[in-house]
Every structure is written in C-alpha cells, then in structure tokens.
Amino acid sequence: MPSCKNCRNDVSKVYDCEHTKFEEYCKECYTELHYYLTEKNK
C-alpha cells in the first residue's frame, strides 16, 4: 500500500504531478496543495 509523502498515511490511491515534484500525495494533501497554488495566484 502506498503512503503519502506529505502526511505519511497509508492510502489506497496516490496522486502526483509537477507541483509535487512527482512525489506521491494522498487525495487530501494533493487537493490542499492545488488549492493553495491556485488561490495564491488570484
């Protein structure tokens, strides 16, 4: 089972992209990161 690079919880699915430097994040951490990035630019 993969674990989130940010919160270190074991999760069933992980997400990654250039914003996470292709490290694996759980859905909650990934969503928070993207929300922060998109809201910061407004």
C-alpha positions, 0 to 999 in steps of 0.5 A: 500500500502506498503512503503519502509523502506529505502526511505519511498515511497509508492510502489506497490511491496516490496522486502526483504531478509537477507541483509535487515534484512527482512525489506521491500525495494522498487525495487530501494533501494533493487537493490542499496543495492545488488549492493553495497554488491556485488561490495564491495566484488570484 
